[in-house]
Each structure stands twice: as C-alpha cells, then as structure tokens.
Amino acid sequence: MALNRKLSPILKGRQIAKCEATPNQLSLSFSDGSNLVVRVATAAPPLPATGAVEKVLEAGSRFVLVLESGSPIEITLADPGASVSLRDGQGKVEYLG
C-alpha cells in the first residue's frame, strides 16, 4: 500500500480529539480544530478515542490512517479519489481527494 504523499504531511502529528461514525461517513475532529471527513463504503471499524496521526496509506478503495502508536484505522472508501476532505478550524479546505 502506498503512502499518500499529499495528505500524510498535512495530518502528521495531529491529535485526534473526537471520532464519529455513521454507516456512510467517518468524521475525525483534531485538537487544532480541523476536521477530516471520509465517505465510507462499509461501516467504519472501532475507533480510538485519541491518538496522533503518523501517516496515511492509500491503494484503490483502501485507506489507512496509521497512528503514532502503530495502530491502524483501515477504511474502505465509498469513491476512491473523491471520498476524503480535510478542513482547518475555520472551514478552509486543506485537502480533497
């Protein structure tokens, strides 16, 4: 699985403050006020309450957030290339993909 070279450096070190999952979407809020929204094809896995992001891996519909603890959060994207958005604390788009 390949490193997402655009999203990994943006998310590296961001501390997860809150996780919310619905059948179609996963939302991660970070301590800096930014928010990652991922549209999912299948139910999201159990989520950690907290942790910092180390890197993001992606291959086709597979999307993996690797936390600094080494724990992965593996997600199946609803639409590869168009399921992930990251906005900063003011709502400005930081990443779309």
C-alpha positions in Angstrom: 0.0 0.0 0.0 1.4 3.4 -0.9 1.9 6.4 1.2 -0.5 9.3 0.5 2.2 11.9 -0.1 -0.2 14.8 -0.1 -2.3 14.0 3.0 0.4 12.4 5.2 2.5 15.5 5.8 -0.7 17.6 6.4 -2.0 15.2 9.1 1.3 14.1 10.6 1.2 14.8 14.4 -2.4 16.0 14.5 -4.0 14.8 17.7 -7.5 13.1 17.4 -9.9 14.8 19.8 -13.2 13.2 18.7 -14.4 10.4 16.4 -17.8 9.9 15.0 -19.0 7.2 12.6 -22.3 6.7 10.7 -23.0 3.9 8.2 -21.8 6.2 5.4 -19.3 8.5 6.9 -16.4 8.8 9.4 -15.5 12.1 10.9 -12.4 12.8 12.9 -12.0 16.1 14.7 -8.5 17.1 15.7 -7.3 19.2 18.7 -6.3 22.1 16.3 -10.0 22.4 15.3 -9.5 20.8 11.9 -11.9 18.0 10.7 -11.4 15.0 8.4 -14.5 13.6 6.8 -14.3 10.2 4.9 -17.2 8.8 3.0 -17.1 5.0 3.6 -18.4 2.0 1.6 -18.7 -0.2 4.7 -19.1 0.5 8.4 -16.1 2.1 10.0 -14.0 0.0 12.3 -13.9 0.6 16.0 -12.2 4.0 16.5 -9.6 5.0 19.1 -10.7 7.8 21.5 -7.4 9.7 21.0 -4.1 9.4 19.2 -1.9 11.3 16.8 -1.6 10.5 13.1 1.7 9.3 11.9 0.9 8.7 8.2 -1.8 7.9 5.7 -1.7 4.9 3.3 -3.9 4.5 0.3 -4.5 2.0 -2.5 -7.6 2.0 -4.6 -10.5 1.9 -2.1 -8.3 1.0 0.9 -7.5 4.0 3.1 -5.5 3.6 6.3 -4.7 6.1 9.0 -1.7 4.9 10.9 -1.4 6.4 14.4 1.9 7.2 16.2 1.1 4.2 18.5 1.3 2.0 15.4 -2.5 1.3 15.5 -4.1 1.4 12.0 -7.6 2.6 11.2 -8.5 0.9 7.9 -11.4 2.2 5.9 -13.0 1.2 2.6 -13.7 4.4 0.6 -17.0 4.9 -1.0 -15.5 6.5 -4.1 -11.7 6.3 -4.4 -10.2 9.7 -5.2 -13.4 11.6 -4.1 -14.2 10.5 -0.6 -11.8 12.4 1.7 -11.9 16.0 2.8 -9.9 17.9 5.4 -10.9 21.4 6.6 -9.0 23.6 9.0 -10.6 25.1 12.1 -12.0 28.0 10.0 -13.6 25.6 7.5 -11.0 26.3 4.8 -10.2 23.2 2.6 -6.8 21.7 3.2 -7.2 18.5 1.2 -9.8 16.9 -1.2 -9.3 13.5 -2.6 
